Amino acid sequence: MKQLEVQIMGQSYLLGCPEGGESRLLDAVERVDTAMCKIRDAGKVKARDRIAVLAALNLAFENHDAKDATPDPAATPRSDSPVDNGHNSPQLQGLLQRLDQVLGGDGQLL
């Protein structure tokens, strides 16, 4: 098992990686970093843990759609993903409200 140091939203992480999986891991890190930075840069959410949860939900939603989708070059991107790229969407507001309820006053997931 190899270890790689990566940066996600400006913070360093040391991640384990199987030999030969470096490019896949770095691609995943890039996708997570991009998703988290978009949410942070939209200015709607400040807490790193909430940004991470929203990014994870958005990536899982997109991954699910990609598995169900058939290739169609004329298709347009979906606008009903949980995180609407920082726009003030009802889906985003609902997710933020649910996160606030789950996290409570201490801001901890567990």
Contacts in CASP RR format, 6 or more apart in sequence:
PFRMAT RR
TARGET T0000
AUTHOR 0000-0000-0000
METHOD contacts of the structure
MODEL  1
MKQLEVQIMGQSYLLGCPEGGESRLLDAVERVDTAMCKIRDAGKVKARDR
IAVLAALNLAFENHDAKDATPDPAATPRSDSPVDNGHNSPQLQGLLQRLD
QVLGGDGQLL
1 16 0 8 1.000
1 17 0 8 1.000
1 18 0 8 1.000
1 19 0 8 1.000
2 16 0 8 1.000
2 17 0 8 1.000
2 18 0 8 1.000
2 19 0 8 1.000
2 20 0 8 1.000
2 22 0 8 1.000
3 14 0 8 1.000
3 15 0 8 1.000
3 16 0 8 1.000
3 17 0 8 1.000
4 14 0 8 1.000
4 15 0 8 1.000
4 16 0 8 1.000
4 17 0 8 1.000
4 22 0 8 1.000
4 25 0 8 1.000
4 26 0 8 1.000
5 12 0 8 1.000
5 13 0 8 1.000
5 14 0 8 1.000
5 15 0 8 1.000
6 12 0 8 1.000
6 13 0 8 1.000
6 15 0 8 1.000
6 25 0 8 1.000
6 26 0 8 1.000
6 29 0 8 1.000
7 13 0 8 1.000
7 29 0 8 1.000
7 33 0 8 1.000
8 29 0 8 1.000
8 32 0 8 1.000
8 33 0 8 1.000
8 36 0 8 1.000
9 33 0 8 1.000
9 36 0 8 1.000
9 37 0 8 1.000
9 40 0 8 1.000
9 48 0 8 1.000
9 51 0 8 1.000
11 48 0 8 1.000
15 25 0 8 1.000
15 29 0 8 1.000
16 25 0 8 1.000
17 25 0 8 1.000
31 59 0 8 1.000
32 55 0 8 1.000
32 59 0 8 1.000
35 55 0 8 1.000
35 58 0 8 1.000
35 59 0 8 1.000
35 83 0 8 1.000
36 51 0 8 1.000
36 52 0 8 1.000
36 55 0 8 1.000
38 85 0 8 1.000
38 86 0 8 1.000
39 45 0 8 1.000
39 51 0 8 1.000
39 54 0 8 1.000
39 55 0 8 1.000
39 58 0 8 1.000
39 83 0 8 1.000
39 86 0 8 1.000
40 46 0 8 1.000
40 51 0 8 1.000
42 85 0 8 1.000
42 86 0 8 1.000
42 87 0 8 1.000
43 86 0 8 1.000
44 86 0 8 1.000
44 88 0 8 1.000
44 92 0 8 1.000
44 96 0 8 1.000
45 51 0 8 1.000
45 54 0 8 1.000
45 96 0 8 1.000
47 107 0 8 1.000
49 103 0 8 1.000
49 107 0 8 1.000
49 108 0 8 1.000
49 109 0 8 1.000
50 96 0 8 1.000
50 99 0 8 1.000
50 103 0 8 1.000
53 99 0 8 1.000
53 109 0 8 1.000
54 82 0 8 1.000
54 83 0 8 1.000
54 92 0 8 1.000
54 95 0 8 1.000
54 96 0 8 1.000
54 99 0 8 1.000
55 83 0 8 1.000
57 82 0 8 1.000
57 83 0 8 1.000
57 95 0 8 1.000
58 81 0 8 1.000
58 82 0 8 1.000
58 83 0 8 1.000
61 81 0 8 1.000
61 82 0 8 1.000
62 81 0 8 1.000
65 78 0 8 1.000
65 81 0 8 1.000
69 75 0 8 1.000
80 91 0 8 1.000
81 91 0 8 1.000
82 91 0 8 1.000
82 92 0 8 1.000
82 95 0 8 1.000
83 91 0 8 1.000
83 92 0 8 1.000
83 95 0 8 1.000
84 91 0 8 1.000
84 92 0 8 1.000
86 92 0 8 1.000
102 109 0 8 1.000
103 109 0 8 1.000
END
